[in-house]
Amino acid sequence: MGNKEEYGFFAMLDRMQYIERWALMRNSRTENIKEHSFDVAVIAHALAVLHNRFEKDNKDAILPDPYRVQAYALYHDCTEILTGDLPTPIKYRNKEITKAYKEVESEAAASLVELLPEDEEMRAEYLELLAPSVTSEEEKLIHKLVKAADKIAAYIKCLREESSGNAEFSAAKESTGRIIRGMNMPEVEYFMEHFVPSYGYTLDKITGRDT
C-alpha cells in the first residue's frame, strides 16, 4: 500500500471525554463535555421541533432545521478540548475576561480545523460548527435555542446531584432556573414543564410500571 494521509480531527473530538465539567463543585458523579454535548444536542433538537410546532401558522416566523440546530449543539463545547471548561463565574466575571475567552475559543477552533484535510470547503463547514457566525436572524435563533438547551442540561445535572443528596448544586439549580425562566421562550417552558420532571423519576415510574 502507498503512503496515506492521516488526520487527527475526530480523534481529538473523542478526547472530549477527558474534560470534566463543574470542576469547582463536589460531584456525586462527574460529567464530561462529551456526554454533556450529547445531552445538549438532544434537548436543542427537541426545542427546535417544539419551536416549529408552535410557530407553524406564523407566516413571518423563522423555522430552523432541527437537525442543523442539533449539529451546532453537538459541537458547541468542542473547543474546550484545548481550553478546558472555564467555570462560569470566572468566564463572565467582566467584559474583558469574556472577550479574551471568546478570542481563545476562536483560536482553539482554528487549531482543531487544521487537523482536517486541506480542503477549504470541509474546513469551512467544521469551523462554522466550532465557531458559529451569529449574524442572520436564523443564526441568532439557532444560537438562542442551543444556549437554552445548554442551560436546561445544566439544570438537569443540578437536579440529579440534589436527588443523590448532594446540596452542593442547590444554589446553581436556583440561579440556572431563574435564567431559564427569564428566557421567555414557549418551547423552553414546555420542555421544562413536560419533560424535565421525569428526570428525577425511578426507572419504573418513567416506563409506567410504577403502579
Contacts in CASP RR format, 6 or more apart in sequence:
PFRMAT RR
TARGET T0000
AUTHOR 0000-0000-0000
METHOD contacts of the structure
MODEL  1
MGNKEEYGFFAMLDRMQYIERWALMRNSRTENIKEHSFDVAVIAHALAVL
HNRFEKDNKDAILPDPYRVQAYALYHDCTEILTGDLPTPIKYRNKEITKA
YKEVESEAAASLVELLPEDEEMRAEYLELLAPSVTSEEEKLIHKLVKAAD
KIAAYIKCLREESSGNAEFSAAKESTGRIIRGMNMPEVEYFMEHFVPSYG
YTLDKITGRDT
5 117 0 8 1.000
7 115 0 8 1.000
7 116 0 8 1.000
7 117 0 8 1.000
8 115 0 8 1.000
9 112 0 8 1.000
9 113 0 8 1.000
9 115 0 8 1.000
9 116 0 8 1.000
9 126 0 8 1.000
12 81 0 8 1.000
12 112 0 8 1.000
12 115 0 8 1.000
13 78 0 8 1.000
13 81 0 8 1.000
13 112 0 8 1.000
14 34 0 8 1.000
15 81 0 8 1.000
16 32 0 8 1.000
16 33 0 8 1.000
16 34 0 8 1.000
16 37 0 8 1.000
16 77 0 8 1.000
16 78 0 8 1.000
16 80 0 8 1.000
16 81 0 8 1.000
17 32 0 8 1.000
17 34 0 8 1.000
17 35 0 8 1.000
18 32 0 8 1.000
19 32 0 8 1.000
19 33 0 8 1.000
19 34 0 8 1.000
19 80 0 8 1.000
19 81 0 8 1.000
19 84 0 8 1.000
19 85 0 8 1.000
20 30 0 8 1.000
20 31 0 8 1.000
20 32 0 8 1.000
20 33 0 8 1.000
20 85 0 8 1.000
21 30 0 8 1.000
21 31 0 8 1.000
21 32 0 8 1.000
21 33 0 8 1.000
21 36 0 8 1.000
21 85 0 8 1.000
21 157 0 8 1.000
22 30 0 8 1.000
22 31 0 8 1.000
22 85 0 8 1.000
22 157 0 8 1.000
23 85 0 8 1.000
23 87 0 8 1.000
24 87 0 8 1.000
25 168 0 8 1.000
25 169 0 8 1.000
25 172 0 8 1.000
26 166 0 8 1.000
26 168 0 8 1.000
27 161 0 8 1.000
27 166 0 8 1.000
27 168 0 8 1.000
28 160 0 8 1.000
28 161 0 8 1.000
28 164 0 8 1.000
28 165 0 8 1.000
28 166 0 8 1.000
29 160 0 8 1.000
29 161 0 8 1.000
29 164 0 8 1.000
31 157 0 8 1.000
33 77 0 8 1.000
33 80 0 8 1.000
33 81 0 8 1.000
33 85 0 8 1.000
36 77 0 8 1.000
36 153 0 8 1.000
36 157 0 8 1.000
37 73 0 8 1.000
37 74 0 8 1.000
37 75 0 8 1.000
37 76 0 8 1.000
37 77 0 8 1.000
37 78 0 8 1.000
38 74 0 8 1.000
39 153 0 8 1.000
39 156 0 8 1.000
40 73 0 8 1.000
40 74 0 8 1.000
40 76 0 8 1.000
40 77 0 8 1.000
40 146 0 8 1.000
40 149 0 8 1.000
40 150 0 8 1.000
40 153 0 8 1.000
41 70 0 8 1.000
41 71 0 8 1.000
41 73 0 8 1.000
41 74 0 8 1.000
41 149 0 8 1.000
42 70 0 8 1.000
43 73 0 8 1.000
43 149 0 8 1.000
43 152 0 8 1.000
43 153 0 8 1.000
43 191 0 8 1.000
44 69 0 8 1.000
44 70 0 8 1.000
44 72 0 8 1.000
44 73 0 8 1.000
44 145 0 8 1.000
44 146 0 8 1.000
44 148 0 8 1.000
44 149 0 8 1.000
45 66 0 8 1.000
45 67 0 8 1.000
45 69 0 8 1.000
45 70 0 8 1.000
45 73 0 8 1.000
46 149 0 8 1.000
46 191 0 8 1.000
46 195 0 8 1.000
47 69 0 8 1.000
47 145 0 8 1.000
47 148 0 8 1.000
47 149 0 8 1.000
47 185 0 8 1.000
47 187 0 8 1.000
47 188 0 8 1.000
47 191 0 8 1.000
48 64 0 8 1.000
48 65 0 8 1.000
48 66 0 8 1.000
48 69 0 8 1.000
48 70 0 8 1.000
48 145 0 8 1.000
48 187 0 8 1.000
49 66 0 8 1.000
50 186 0 8 1.000
50 187 0 8 1.000
50 190 0 8 1.000
50 191 0 8 1.000
51 63 0 8 1.000
51 64 0 8 1.000
51 141 0 8 1.000
51 145 0 8 1.000
51 185 0 8 1.000
51 186 0 8 1.000
51 187 0 8 1.000
52 63 0 8 1.000
52 64 0 8 1.000
52 66 0 8 1.000
54 186 0 8 1.000
54 187 0 8 1.000
54 190 0 8 1.000
55 61 0 8 1.000
55 62 0 8 1.000
55 63 0 8 1.000
56 63 0 8 1.000
62 137 0 8 1.000
62 138 0 8 1.000
62 141 0 8 1.000
64 138 0 8 1.000
64 141 0 8 1.000
64 142 0 8 1.000
64 145 0 8 1.000
68 142 0 8 1.000
69 142 0 8 1.000
69 145 0 8 1.000
69 146 0 8 1.000
71 129 0 8 1.000
72 129 0 8 1.000
72 132 0 8 1.000
72 142 0 8 1.000
72 143 0 8 1.000
72 146 0 8 1.000
73 145 0 8 1.000
73 146 0 8 1.000
73 149 0 8 1.000
73 150 0 8 1.000
74 129 0 8 1.000
75 126 0 8 1.000
75 129 0 8 1.000
75 130 0 8 1.000
76 146 0 8 1.000
76 150 0 8 1.000
77 85 0 8 1.000
78 109 0 8 1.000
78 112 0 8 1.000
78 129 0 8 1.000
78 130 0 8 1.000
79 105 0 8 1.000
79 108 0 8 1.000
79 109 0 8 1.000
79 112 0 8 1.000
79 130 0 8 1.000
79 131 0 8 1.000
80 108 0 8 1.000
81 108 0 8 1.000
81 112 0 8 1.000
82 108 0 8 1.000
82 111 0 8 1.000
82 112 0 8 1.000
83 101 0 8 1.000
83 104 0 8 1.000
83 105 0 8 1.000
83 108 0 8 1.000
86 101 0 8 1.000
90 97 0 8 1.000
91 97 0 8 1.000
91 98 0 8 1.000
91 101 0 8 1.000
92 98 0 8 1.000
105 131 0 8 1.000
106 131 0 8 1.000
108 130 0 8 1.000
109 127 0 8 1.000
109 130 0 8 1.000
109 131 0 8 1.000
110 127 0 8 1.000
110 131 0 8 1.000
112 126 0 8 1.000
112 130 0 8 1.000
113 123 0 8 1.000
113 126 0 8 1.000
113 127 0 8 1.000
113 130 0 8 1.000
114 123 0 8 1.000
116 122 0 8 1.000
116 123 0 8 1.000
116 126 0 8 1.000
117 123 0 8 1.000
132 139 0 8 1.000
132 142 0 8 1.000
132 143 0 8 1.000
133 139 0 8 1.000
134 140 0 8 1.000
134 143 0 8 1.000
144 183 0 8 1.000
144 185 0 8 1.000
145 187 0 8 1.000
148 180 0 8 1.000
148 183 0 8 1.000
148 185 0 8 1.000
148 187 0 8 1.000
148 188 0 8 1.000
151 176 0 8 1.000
151 177 0 8 1.000
151 179 0 8 1.000
151 180 0 8 1.000
151 183 0 8 1.000
152 180 0 8 1.000
152 188 0 8 1.000
152 191 0 8 1.000
152 192 0 8 1.000
152 196 0 8 1.000
154 172 0 8 1.000
154 176 0 8 1.000
155 173 0 8 1.000
155 176 0 8 1.000
155 177 0 8 1.000
155 180 0 8 1.000
155 192 0 8 1.000
155 196 0 8 1.000
156 196 0 8 1.000
156 199 0 8 1.000
157 169 0 8 1.000
158 169 0 8 1.000
158 170 0 8 1.000
158 172 0 8 1.000
158 173 0 8 1.000
158 176 0 8 1.000
159 173 0 8 1.000
159 196 0 8 1.000
159 199 0 8 1.000
159 200 0 8 1.000
160 199 0 8 1.000
160 200 0 8 1.000
161 168 0 8 1.000
161 169 0 8 1.000
162 169 0 8 1.000
162 170 0 8 1.000
162 173 0 8 1.000
163 200 0 8 1.000
180 188 0 8 1.000
180 192 0 8 1.000
198 205 0 8 1.000
198 206 0 8 1.000
201 210 0 8 1.000
202 210 0 8 1.000
204 210 0 8 1.000
END
